[in-house]
């Protein structure tokens, strides 16, 4: 069941909440499933834990958290986009996640604190104030509980053989994206600054793509989504079209391999005492 709470000045998810974006996010959940399951296996959660997935989107890791907390534990999915919450309700129904509920809102949330685990994945990269989000996550966690974050770092997102069109288009997109596209590298310091420095640990995962893999052309997909935003920042439309065309040809070559952005995972324990 979804609950509605006031979300003051909620940030806008720049990629939207269309049916196509829901499908992309669900596919992304499948891609990152093993990495997220590995992360949860490292967290010594208590029996019947209470967990929060902040910025859950249409699924996030709600299904993995459902398994992790057990049938008598509880999971709350929190997102400030009602369309995402509606999609999440559908995912919960499809997967019969009886111990999961979703709420439309943001942190700080009047549903209370005291969670054994507060998690977010690919939320900070879309935020103009990741420090505030991390601090809110720590505040929502009980003393001794865990805060876990997963974010990409675009610094490692490269194609081989290299191509000037990749570098130029990626740079233009990063400037227009709206968030810190290398936020993954900052996760340890964000957690420490927010007051969750106990037992701080970091891990990372990456992926490689060849032609015909959908993620081989993710940069081109993002370029189309952000075309108008880049143009509004003074980028010539014809130049964009030329870059996309050159890069599309290069990525379609059988020998071209794309290394996905590094997925950085950082987790830490909230101190028992301030």
C-alpha positions as CSV (number, residue, x, y, z in Angstrom):
1,X,0.0,0.0,0.0
2,X,1.3,3.5,-0.8
3,X,1.2,6.4,1.6
4,X,1.5,10.0,0.5
5,X,3.6,12.5,2.4
6,X,4.6,16.1,1.7
7,X,7.8,16.3,-0.2
8,X,9.2,19.8,0.1
9,X,11.1,20.9,-3.0
10,X,11.6,17.4,-4.3
11,X,14.4,17.0,-6.8
12,X,13.4,16.1,-10.4
13,X,14.6,12.8,-11.8
14,X,16.0,14.0,-15.1
15,X,15.4,10.8,-17.0
16,X,11.7,11.0,-16.5
17,X,9.2,8.3,-15.5
18,X,7.8,7.1,-18.8
19,X,6.9,3.5,-19.5
20,X,10.1,3.2,-21.5
21,X,12.2,4.5,-18.6
22,X,10.4,2.1,-16.2
23,X,11.5,-0.7,-18.6
24,X,15.0,0.6,-18.6
25,X,15.2,0.8,-14.8
26,X,13.8,-2.7,-14.4
27,X,16.4,-4.0,-16.8
28,X,19.0,-2.1,-14.8
29,X,17.8,-3.8,-11.7
30,X,18.5,-7.2,-13.4
31,X,21.9,-6.0,-14.5
32,X,22.9,-4.9,-11.0
33,X,21.2,-7.7,-9.1
34,X,24.2,-9.8,-8.3
35,X,26.2,-6.8,-7.2
36,X,23.4,-5.6,-4.9
37,X,22.9,-9.1,-3.5
38,X,26.6,-9.2,-2.7
39,X,26.4,-5.9,-0.9
40,X,23.5,-7.1,1.2
41,X,25.4,-10.3,2.1
42,X,28.1,-8.1,3.7
43,X,25.7,-6.3,6.1
44,X,25.1,-8.0,9.4
45,X,21.4,-7.1,9.7
46,X,19.5,-8.2,12.8
47,X,16.7,-10.7,12.6
48,X,13.5,-9.2,11.3
49,X,15.2,-6.0,10.3
50,X,13.5,-2.8,9.2
51,X,14.9,-1.5,5.9
52,X,14.4,1.6,3.7
53,X,15.2,1.8,0.0
54,X,15.4,5.6,-0.7
55,X,14.7,6.6,-4.3
56,X,13.4,3.1,-5.0
57,X,11.9,3.9,-8.5
58,X,9.9,1.1,-10.0
59,X,11.8,-1.7,-8.1
60,X,15.2,-0.6,-6.8
61,X,16.4,-3.4,-4.5
62,X,13.0,-3.9,-2.8
63,X,12.9,-7.6,-3.8
64,X,16.4,-8.2,-2.5
65,X,15.6,-6.4,0.7
66,X,12.5,-8.4,1.1
67,X,14.6,-11.6,1.2
68,X,17.3,-10.0,3.3
69,X,15.0,-9.0,6.2
70,X,12.9,-12.2,6.2
71,X,9.2,-12.7,6.3
72,X,8.8,-11.0,9.7
73,X,11.0,-8.0,8.7
74,X,9.7,-4.9,6.9
75,X,10.8,-2.9,3.9
76,X,9.8,0.6,2.9
77,X,10.4,1.9,-0.6
78,X,10.5,5.8,-0.7
79,X,10.3,7.9,-3.9
80,X,9.2,11.4,-4.6
81,X,7.6,10.6,-8.0
82,X,4.1,9.2,-7.8
83,X,4.4,7.5,-11.2
84,X,7.5,5.6,-9.8
85,X,5.5,4.7,-6.7
86,X,2.7,3.4,-8.9
87,X,5.2,1.3,-10.9
88,X,6.7,0.1,-7.6
89,X,3.3,-1.1,-6.4
90,X,3.0,-3.1,-9.6
91,X,6.4,-4.6,-9.1
92,X,5.5,-5.5,-5.5
93,X,2.3,-7.2,-6.7
94,X,4.0,-9.1,-9.5
95,X,6.6,-10.4,-7.1
96,X,4.3,-11.0,-4.2
97,X,6.5,-9.1,-1.7
98,X,4.2,-9.3,1.3
99,X,6.6,-7.5,3.7
100,X,7.2,-4.5,1.4
101,X,5.3,-1.2,1.2
102,X,6.0,2.0,-0.7
103,X,5.6,5.7,0.2
104,X,5.6,8.8,-2.0
105,X,7.8,11.4,-0.3
106,X,11.4,12.2,0.6
107,X,13.7,12.4,3.6
108,X,13.3,13.6,6.2
109,X,10.1,11.5,6.4
110,X,7.4,11.7,9.0
111,X,7.2,7.9,8.9
112,X,9.9,7.9,11.5
113,X,13.5,6.8,11.8
114,X,15.1,3.8,13.5
115,X,15.8,1.8,10.3
116,X,18.3,-1.0,10.6
117,X,19.4,-0.3,7.0
118,X,18.9,2.8,4.8
119,X,20.0,2.2,1.2
120,X,20.0,4.2,-2.0
121,X,21.3,3.3,-5.5
122,X,21.9,5.7,-8.3
123,X,20.1,8.5,-6.5
124,X,23.0,10.8,-5.6
125,X,24.2,11.0,-9.1
126,X,20.9,12.6,-10.0
127,X,20.9,15.1,-7.1
128,X,22.2,18.6,-6.7
129,X,22.7,18.1,-3.0
130,X,24.1,14.6,-2.3
131,X,25.4,15.8,1.1
132,X,21.9,16.6,2.3
133,X,20.6,13.2,1.1
134,X,23.4,11.3,2.8
135,X,22.8,13.2,6.1
136,X,19.1,12.5,5.9
137,X,19.9,8.8,5.4
138,X,22.1,8.7,8.4
139,X,19.4,10.5,10.5
140,X,16.8,7.9,9.5
141,X,19.1,5.1,10.7
142,X,19.0,3.8,14.2
143,X,22.3,3.9,16.2
144,X,24.3,0.8,15.2
145,X,22.3,0.5,12.0
146,X,23.7,0.6,8.5
147,X,23.8,3.1,5.6
148,X,24.6,1.7,2.2
149,X,25.0,3.6,-1.1
150,X,25.6,2.4,-4.7
151,X,26.6,5.0,-7.3
152,X,28.3,5.0,-10.7
153,X,31.5,6.9,-11.5
154,X,31.6,8.0,-15.1
155,X,35.4,8.4,-15.0
156,X,35.8,4.7,-16.0
157,X,33.1,4.8,-18.7
158,X,35.2,4.3,-21.8
159,X,35.2,2.6,-25.2
160,X,38.0,0.7,-26.7
161,X,39.3,1.5,-29.2
162,X,39.0,5.1,-28.1
163,X,37.2,7.6,-30.3
164,X,37.1,11.4,-30.1
165,X,33.3,11.4,-30.6
166,X,33.0,9.4,-27.4
167,X,35.1,11.8,-25.3
168,X,33.4,14.9,-26.7
169,X,29.8,13.6,-26.3
170,X,30.5,12.2,-22.9
171,X,31.9,15.5,-21.8
172,X,29.0,17.5,-23.2
173,X,26.5,15.1,-21.5
174,X,28.3,15.3,-18.2
175,X,28.1,19.1,-18.2
176,X,24.4,19.0,-18.9
177,X,23.5,16.0,-16.6
178,X,22.8,18.1,-13.5
179,X,24.5,15.9,-10.9
180,X,28.0,14.8,-10.1
181,X,28.7,12.0,-12.6
182,X,31.8,11.0,-10.6
183,X,29.9,10.8,-7.3
184,X,31.0,7.2,-6.8
185,X,34.5,8.2,-5.9
186,X,33.1,10.5,-3.2
187,X,31.0,8.0,-1.3
188,X,33.4,7.3,1.6
189,X,33.9,11.0,2.4
190,X,30.1,11.7,2.1
191,X,29.4,9.0,4.6
192,X,32.2,10.2,7.0
193,X,31.0,13.8,6.8
194,X,27.4,12.7,7.4
195,X,28.5,10.9,10.6
196,X,28.5,7.3,9.5
197,X,32.2,6.5,9.6
198,X,32.2,3.4,11.7
199,X,33.1,0.2,9.9
200,X,33.3,2.0,6.6
201,X,33.9,-0.3,3.7
202,X,34.0,0.1,-0.1
203,X,33.7,-2.3,-3.0
204,X,33.3,-1.9,-6.8
205,X,31.9,-3.7,-9.8
206,X,32.2,-3.1,-13.5
207,X,30.8,-4.5,-16.8
208,X,32.0,-4.8,-20.4
209,X,29.7,-4.6,-23.4
210,X,30.0,-5.5,-27.1
211,X,27.9,-4.6,-30.1
212,X,24.2,-5.8,-29.7
213,X,24.4,-5.4,-25.9
214,X,21.8,-2.7,-25.0
215,X,24.3,-1.0,-22.7
216,X,26.8,-0.7,-25.5
217,X,24.9,2.3,-26.8
218,X,23.8,3.8,-23.4
219,X,25.8,7.0,-24.1
220,X,23.8,7.5,-27.3
221,X,20.5,6.9,-25.5
222,X,21.4,9.6,-22.9
223,X,22.5,11.9,-25.7
224,X,19.1,11.8,-27.2
225,X,17.4,12.2,-23.9
226,X,19.5,15.3,-23.1
227,X,19.7,16.7,-26.6
228,X,17.5,19.7,-25.8
229,X,19.2,20.4,-22.5
230,X,22.6,20.4,-24.3
231,X,21.3,22.6,-27.1
232,X,19.9,25.1,-24.5
233,X,23.5,25.3,-23.1
234,X,24.8,26.5,-26.5
235,X,25.8,23.2,-28.1
236,X,25.2,23.3,-31.8
237,X,22.5,20.8,-32.8
238,X,24.3,19.9,-36.0
239,X,27.4,19.2,-34.1
240,X,25.5,16.9,-31.7
241,X,24.0,15.0,-34.7
242,X,27.4,14.5,-36.2
243,X,28.9,13.2,-32.9
244,X,26.0,10.8,-32.4
245,X,26.4,9.5,-36.0
246,X,30.1,9.0,-35.8
247,X,29.9,7.3,-32.4
248,X,27.0,5.1,-33.5
249,X,29.2,3.8,-36.4
250,X,32.2,3.2,-34.1
251,X,30.2,1.3,-31.4
252,X,28.6,-0.9,-34.1
253,X,32.1,-2.1,-35.2
254,X,32.6,-5.8,-34.0
255,X,35.8,-4.9,-32.3
256,X,34.5,-2.1,-30.2
257,X,34.1,-2.8,-26.5
258,X,32.5,-0.5,-23.9
259,X,33.6,-0.6,-20.3
260,X,30.6,0.5,-18.1
261,X,30.9,3.1,-15.4
262,X,32.3,1.7,-12.2
263,X,29.6,0.8,-9.8
264,X,31.0,1.9,-6.4
265,X,29.4,0.5,-3.2
266,X,30.1,2.1,0.2
267,X,28.5,1.1,3.5
268,X,29.1,2.2,7.1
269,X,27.6,1.8,10.5
270,X,26.0,4.7,12.4
271,X,27.8,5.1,15.7
272,X,26.1,3.9,18.8
273,X,26.8,7.2,20.5
274,X,27.0,10.7,18.9
